[in-house]
Amino acid sequence: MRCYRSTLQNMTNLTAVSVFLLRGFSAVPELQLLSVVAFLFLYVAAILGNISIVAAVTLDAHLHTPMYFFLKHLSLVDICSLSTTLPRALLAAMLGSGDISLLACASQLFAFVSLGSTECFLITSMAYDRCLAIYRPLVYRVVMSHTACVCLVAVAWVGGLLFSTFHTANTFSLPFCGPLVIDHFFCDIPPIMRLACANADAHEAAGFAVSGCVIMSCFALTVLSYVRILATVARIRSVAGRWKAFSTCSSHLATVMLFYGTGSSAYMRPSAHSSPLQARLAAVFYSILTPTLNPLIYSLRNKDMQGALRKLYLQVPF
């Protein structure tokens, strides 16, 4: 009878889960306050930077090319990705309450993973665009037509939704029981899986396999594109010609290194091999710093973008 009661109580605990508690940026109150100030500044800077990119590409006719079309969507993804996680985390830190419902947590995870995978597909499309522009310049305008660009962007968004649907279902099909404290500042896959009552090894292995196939395929296509770019650039006789050809994809190459370097540290290893502190630090890099730095990367050494931004800011009344 006692065993039956215990089993019934455990089943009730499993089915009654409706609220998670997000730990936040840090367990130390002083660091929490400092984190709020720093991340609020980064959020405002990232939103303004990415909105400026979107506005400049939309309004300046000189930037109506495939490369900037993809860049505009990349900035849109960064705006949405940051707004999915950071405002709620900042508000929770300021109010001192990190409660989040099961539905809100699942929605946040779905949106974040969807946007992250969409960015991965967009970066791959941008690599193909740069490869085609350098390797096959004579057919570039025909192949990379507006219709082709729209199709590639649509595939990126739909692919992100499908990828995220799998991961959200794979994560939240696990049973959870207390204490439901997510040692993170937003709902992410590894810290949520650590809260599962049942053995999550099979779910983690399935997620790792799907992520590995998708991400490594995108990474392989990006690497192949750059191998072709380097081989083409190497055949150019003049140093000035080589530099001009390669400079058109230097910003994208920096984005590739930043995206894969920060993302792989968080998602391409088992959660048991990383501490909560390491996970939070990795999350800061791939979810906050990467969207913040992307506008800088694409505007620092790009004269066309600098000119478009200059015209944009001169037209804005202060």
C-alpha positions as CSV (number, residue, x, y, z in Angstrom):
1,M,0.0,0.0,0.0
2,R,2.9,2.4,0.9
3,C,4.6,1.5,-2.4
4,Y,1.4,2.2,-4.3
5,R,1.0,5.6,-2.5
6,S,4.6,6.5,-3.4
7,T,4.1,5.6,-7.0
8,L,0.9,7.6,-7.2
9,Q,2.6,10.6,-5.7
10,N,5.5,10.4,-8.1
11,M,3.0,10.2,-11.1
12,T,1.2,13.2,-9.7
13,N,4.5,15.2,-9.5
14,L,5.3,14.3,-13.0
15,T,2.0,15.4,-14.5
16,A,1.7,18.5,-12.3
17,V,4.8,20.2,-13.7
18,S,3.7,23.6,-15.0
19,V,6.4,26.1,-13.9
20,F,10.2,26.2,-14.2
21,L,12.5,28.6,-12.4
22,L,15.3,30.3,-14.4
23,R,18.5,30.8,-12.4
24,G,19.4,33.9,-14.3
25,F,22.8,35.3,-15.3
26,S,24.5,34.5,-12.0
27,A,23.7,33.2,-8.5
28,V,25.7,36.1,-7.0
29,P,23.4,39.1,-6.5
30,E,26.2,41.6,-7.2
31,L,27.1,39.9,-10.4
32,Q,23.4,39.6,-11.4
33,L,23.0,43.4,-11.2
34,L,26.3,44.0,-13.1
35,S,25.1,41.5,-15.7
36,V,21.8,43.3,-16.2
37,V,23.6,46.6,-16.9
38,A,26.1,45.0,-19.3
39,F,23.6,42.9,-21.2
40,L,21.0,45.7,-21.4
41,F,23.7,47.9,-23.1
42,L,24.6,45.0,-25.5
43,Y,20.9,44.4,-26.3
44,V,20.3,48.0,-27.2
45,A,23.5,48.2,-29.3
46,A,22.7,44.9,-31.1
47,I,19.1,45.9,-31.9
48,L,20.1,49.4,-33.1
49,G,22.9,47.9,-35.2
50,N,20.8,45.2,-36.8
51,I,17.9,47.5,-37.5
52,S,20.3,49.9,-39.1
53,I,21.5,47.1,-41.4
54,V,18.0,46.1,-42.3
55,A,17.0,49.8,-43.0
56,A,20.1,50.5,-45.0
57,V,19.8,47.5,-47.2
58,T,16.1,48.1,-47.8
59,L,16.4,51.8,-48.6
60,D,19.6,52.0,-50.6
61,A,19.3,50.8,-54.2
62,H,23.0,50.1,-54.4
63,L,22.6,47.3,-51.8
64,H,19.9,45.5,-53.7
65,T,22.1,42.5,-54.4
66,P,22.0,38.9,-53.3
67,M,24.8,39.3,-50.7
68,Y,22.9,42.1,-48.9
69,F,19.6,40.4,-49.3
70,F,20.9,37.5,-47.3
71,L,22.5,39.9,-44.8
72,K,19.2,41.7,-44.2
73,H,17.6,38.4,-43.3
74,L,20.5,37.5,-41.1
75,S,20.0,40.8,-39.2
76,L,16.3,40.1,-38.9
77,V,17.1,36.7,-37.4
78,D,19.6,38.2,-35.0
79,I,16.9,40.8,-33.9
80,C,14.4,38.1,-33.3
81,S,16.8,35.7,-31.6
82,L,18.0,38.4,-29.1
83,S,14.4,39.5,-28.4
84,T,13.4,35.9,-27.7
85,T,15.7,35.4,-24.7
86,L,17.3,38.6,-23.4
87,P,14.3,40.9,-22.5
88,R,12.7,38.2,-20.4
89,A,16.0,37.4,-18.7
90,L,16.7,41.1,-18.0
91,L,13.2,41.7,-16.6
92,A,13.4,38.6,-14.4
93,A,16.8,39.7,-13.0
94,M,15.4,43.2,-12.2
95,L,12.2,41.9,-10.6
96,G,14.0,39.0,-8.8
97,S,11.6,36.4,-10.2
98,G,12.6,33.8,-12.8
99,D,9.4,31.8,-13.0
100,I,8.4,30.7,-16.4
101,S,5.5,28.4,-17.4
102,L,6.1,25.1,-19.1
103,L,4.3,26.5,-22.3
104,A,6.4,29.7,-22.3
105,C,9.6,27.8,-21.8
106,A,8.8,25.4,-24.6
107,S,7.9,28.4,-26.9
108,Q,11.1,30.2,-26.0
109,L,13.2,27.1,-26.8
110,F,11.3,26.5,-30.0
111,A,11.8,30.1,-31.2
112,F,15.5,30.2,-30.2
113,V,16.4,26.9,-31.8
114,S,14.4,27.8,-34.9
115,L,16.2,31.1,-35.3
116,G,19.6,29.7,-34.6
117,S,19.2,27.0,-37.2
118,T,17.8,29.5,-39.7
119,E,20.9,31.6,-39.2
120,C,23.0,28.5,-39.9
121,F,21.2,27.9,-43.2
122,L,21.5,31.6,-44.2
123,I,25.2,31.5,-43.5
124,T,25.5,28.5,-45.8
125,S,23.5,30.3,-48.5
126,M,25.8,33.3,-48.2
127,A,28.9,31.1,-48.6
128,Y,27.4,29.7,-51.8
129,D,26.6,33.2,-53.0
130,R,30.2,34.4,-52.5
131,C,31.6,31.2,-54.1
132,L,29.4,31.7,-57.2
133,A,30.3,35.4,-57.4
134,I,34.1,34.6,-57.5
135,Y,34.1,31.2,-59.2
136,R,31.5,31.8,-61.9
137,P,31.1,35.6,-62.2
138,L,29.7,35.4,-65.8
139,V,26.6,33.4,-64.8
140,Y,26.3,34.9,-61.3
141,R,23.5,37.3,-62.0
142,V,21.5,34.6,-63.9
143,V,21.9,31.9,-61.2
144,M,21.5,34.2,-58.2
145,S,18.3,35.8,-59.4
146,H,15.8,37.4,-57.0
147,T,13.6,34.3,-57.3
148,A,16.6,32.0,-56.4
149,C,17.5,34.2,-53.4
150,V,13.9,34.2,-52.1
151,C,13.8,30.4,-52.5
152,L,17.0,30.0,-50.5
153,V,15.8,32.3,-47.7
154,A,12.4,30.4,-47.6
155,V,14.2,27.1,-47.3
156,A,16.3,28.5,-44.5
157,W,13.2,29.6,-42.5
158,V,11.2,26.4,-43.2
159,G,14.3,24.3,-42.4
160,G,14.7,26.1,-39.1
161,L,11.1,25.5,-38.2
162,L,11.3,21.8,-38.9
163,F,14.7,21.5,-37.1
164,S,13.2,23.3,-34.0
165,T,10.0,21.2,-34.0
166,F,12.1,18.0,-33.6
167,H,14.2,19.4,-30.8
168,T,11.3,20.9,-28.9
169,A,9.4,17.6,-29.1
170,N,12.5,15.6,-28.3
171,T,13.2,17.7,-25.2
172,F,9.7,18.2,-23.7
173,S,8.6,14.6,-24.3
174,L,10.8,13.8,-21.2
175,P,9.2,13.6,-17.8
176,F,10.2,16.3,-15.3
177,C,10.0,16.5,-11.5
178,G,11.3,19.0,-8.9
179,P,13.2,20.9,-8.1
180,L,12.6,22.5,-11.6
181,V,15.4,25.1,-11.5
182,I,16.9,25.7,-14.9
183,D,20.6,26.7,-14.3
184,H,20.5,29.1,-17.2
185,F,19.2,32.6,-18.1
186,F,16.8,31.2,-20.8
187,C,15.2,27.8,-21.7
188,D,17.9,25.9,-23.6
189,I,18.1,22.2,-24.5
190,P,21.1,21.0,-22.3
191,P,20.0,22.6,-18.9
192,I,16.3,21.4,-19.4
193,M,17.4,17.8,-20.2
194,R,19.4,17.8,-17.0
195,L,16.1,18.2,-15.1
196,A,14.5,15.0,-16.5
197,C,13.5,12.3,-14.1
198,A,13.9,9.6,-16.6
199,N,17.2,8.6,-18.4
200,A,17.7,11.3,-21.1
201,D,20.6,9.5,-22.8
202,A,18.4,8.3,-25.8
203,H,16.9,11.8,-26.3
204,E,20.3,13.4,-26.0
205,A,21.8,11.0,-28.5
206,A,18.9,11.6,-30.9
207,G,19.3,15.3,-30.6
208,F,23.0,15.1,-31.0
209,A,22.7,12.9,-34.1
210,V,20.2,15.2,-35.8
211,S,22.1,18.4,-34.9
212,G,25.4,16.8,-36.1
213,C,23.9,15.8,-39.4
214,V,22.4,19.2,-40.1
215,I,25.1,21.4,-38.7
216,M,28.0,19.4,-40.2
217,S,26.3,19.3,-43.6
218,C,26.0,23.1,-43.5
219,F,29.6,23.4,-42.3
220,A,30.9,21.1,-45.0
221,L,29.1,23.0,-47.7
222,T,30.5,26.3,-46.3
223,V,34.0,24.8,-46.2
224,L,33.7,23.5,-49.8
225,S,32.6,26.9,-51.0
226,Y,35.7,28.5,-49.4
227,V,38.0,25.8,-50.8
228,R,36.6,26.8,-54.3
229,I,37.0,30.5,-53.5
230,L,40.6,30.0,-52.4
231,A,41.4,27.9,-55.4
232,T,40.0,30.6,-57.7
233,V,41.7,33.5,-55.9
234,A,45.0,31.6,-56.0
235,R,44.8,31.6,-59.9
236,I,44.5,35.4,-60.0
237,R,47.9,36.8,-61.0
238,S,47.9,40.3,-59.5
239,V,48.1,40.7,-55.7
240,A,45.6,43.6,-55.9
241,G,43.1,41.3,-57.8
242,R,43.5,38.6,-55.2
243,W,42.9,41.0,-52.4
244,K,39.8,42.5,-54.1
245,A,38.3,39.1,-54.7
246,F,38.9,37.8,-51.3
247,S,37.9,41.0,-49.5
248,T,34.3,40.5,-50.8
249,C,33.9,37.5,-48.5
250,S,36.1,38.4,-45.5
251,S,33.2,39.7,-43.5
252,H,31.2,36.5,-44.1
253,L,34.2,34.4,-43.2
254,A,34.5,36.2,-39.9
255,T,30.7,35.5,-39.3
256,V,31.3,31.9,-40.1
257,M,34.1,31.5,-37.6
258,L,32.2,33.4,-34.9
259,F,29.0,31.4,-35.4
260,Y,30.5,27.9,-35.6
261,G,33.1,28.6,-33.0
262,T,30.6,29.7,-30.3
263,G,27.8,27.4,-31.3
264,S,29.8,24.2,-31.4
265,S,31.1,24.8,-27.8
266,A,27.6,24.7,-26.5
267,Y,25.7,22.1,-28.7
268,M,28.3,19.7,-30.1
269,R,29.2,18.0,-26.9
270,P,27.2,16.0,-24.3
271,S,25.7,18.2,-21.5
272,A,27.3,15.9,-18.9
273,H,30.7,17.2,-20.0
274,S,30.0,20.8,-19.3
275,S,29.2,22.7,-16.1
276,P,26.3,25.1,-15.8
277,L,28.8,28.0,-15.6
278,Q,30.5,26.9,-18.8
279,A,27.1,26.6,-20.5
280,R,26.1,30.1,-19.4
281,L,29.4,31.5,-20.7
282,A,29.0,29.7,-24.0
283,A,25.4,31.0,-24.3
284,V,26.6,34.6,-23.8
285,F,28.9,34.2,-26.7
286,Y,26.5,32.5,-29.2
287,S,23.2,34.1,-28.2
288,I,24.3,37.7,-27.3
289,L,27.8,38.6,-28.6
290,T,27.4,37.0,-32.0
291,P,24.2,39.0,-33.0
292,T,25.9,42.1,-31.5
293,L,29.1,41.8,-33.5
294,N,27.5,40.9,-36.8
295,P,26.6,44.5,-37.7
296,L,30.1,45.7,-36.8
297,I,31.7,42.9,-38.9
298,Y,29.7,43.8,-42.0
299,S,30.1,47.6,-41.7
300,L,33.7,48.2,-40.4
301,R,35.5,47.5,-43.7
302,N,32.6,47.7,-46.1
303,K,32.5,51.0,-47.9
304,D,29.1,50.4,-49.6
305,M,27.5,49.6,-46.2
306,Q,29.3,52.6,-44.5
307,G,27.9,54.9,-47.3
308,A,24.4,53.5,-46.9
309,L,24.5,53.9,-43.1
310,R,25.8,57.4,-43.4
311,K,23.0,58.4,-45.8
312,L,20.5,56.6,-43.5
313,Y,21.6,58.5,-40.4
314,L,21.7,61.8,-42.2
315,Q,18.0,61.3,-43.1
316,V,16.9,60.5,-39.6
317,P,15.7,63.6,-37.7
318,F,17.2,63.9,-34.2
